[in-house]
Structure formats: structure tokens, C-alpha cells
Amino acid sequence: MIFETVREAEVWADGFVNEMYGRVFDGYETPDYKIAYALSFLLAQNRELNIHTEVEFNNDMEVYKVWITKHN
């Protein structure tokens, strides 16, 4: 899924980030940098989590990864 605007990505990410807080998911991969940006920003508001990001290049396509771990 690729959104046209950062705002659209933020609205979508705001719903998905709750699933990450609840530990239903611990990460997300996307070809859309706007989603990765929004997830990273929203997750960083929780001081109990470590936020990790990475860009991987697969078959001439960038894949943005965002995942979380809990502070020890």
C-alpha cells in the first residue's frame, strides 16, 4: 500500500500503532516511506519502547522496516 500524502499515511499509522503497542505486531515492512515515517514518529512517543528502522533494497525496490523492542 502506498499513500499519496503523509497525512493519509499518518491516519493509517495511527490505527496500526495501537496494534504494535498491544504487541499484536512487533514490526511492519512497506515500500512507502511515508508509512515508515509516520509509524516511527508515533511509536517514538512511547518511552517504554525502542524503535528500530532500516531500509532494505530488494529487486530495485526500497523496503522500509520499522520494528519495536521493549526497554530492558
Secondary structure, 3 states (H helix, E strand, C coil): CCCCCHHHHHHHHHHHHHHHHCCCCCEEEECCHHHHHHHHHHHCCCCCEEEEEEEEEECCEEEEEEEEEECC
